[in-house]
Amino acid sequence: MTTRLRLEFTVPAEVREEGAYYISVCPPLDVYSQGDTEEAALVNLAEALHLFMESCFERGTLEKVLKDSGFEPAGRRALR
């Protein structure tokens, strides 16, 4: 049996123009991406963050990475 779990994170992001490209970054996690437009750079950053989080989860380091980056649990909900 498998269970699908969906996690949602809100993280800070910055975008800056460099030449013909837009560079996007999530500073606390040190994850970068780029795109031809500001919107594309943010979409690509979201994908890069997804892959980064997935990789950390698979290696068993997600909790440590988030804690080391200054993230704290928002609270625990009771299971229904």
N, C-alpha and C positions, 0 to 999 in steps of 0.2 A: 504494500500500500504506500502511496506517496501523497504528500500534502503540498499544496501550493501556498506559499506565503508571500504577501505583498508588503513591502516596507516603503514608507514615504519619508524622505528627508528634505528639509529646507536648509539650504546652504548658501552662504554668500558667494556672489560671482561678480567679476569685473570684466569689462570688455574695453579694449583699446585698439585704435587703428594703427597699423604699422604697414606703411606702403600700400600695396594693393589688397592687403588682408586685414582681418579683424582677429585679434588674439583674445581668447577668453581664458579665465583662470578662476579656480576656487582656491584662494590663498590658504585657508586652514589645512586643506588636504594636499596642497601643492600639485594639483592636477590642472593641466593646460590643454587647450585645443585651439583650433582656428577655423575660419570660414571666409567665404567671399563677401558675406554681409554680416552685420551684427547678429541678426537672427540666426543665421547658419552657424556662426561661432558658438552661440548659446546652445543650440540643438546638439552640436558636436560635443560641447562640453558635457551636456547631460549624458550623452552616450559614453563618453570617456569615464565619467563618474560612475555610471552603472557598471561598466566593465571593471573599474578599480575596486568597487565595493564587492562585486561578485568574486573577484580574485582573492581579496582579503578574506571573505567568508570561506571560500574553498580551502584556503591555507590555515584557517583557524585563527587569523590575526585581526579580524574586524573589530572586536571589542577594544583591543589594545590600540589599534590605529586611531579609532575614534576618540578614545580617552586621551591619548598622547596629543591629539589635535585640538583638545579643549572642549570636545562635545560631552554633554552629560545627558543621562536618561531624563526624559520629560516626565516620567512617572510610569507606574505599572497599572494596567487595568486588570480587573478581575476577569478570569476566564468565564465565559457564559456557557 
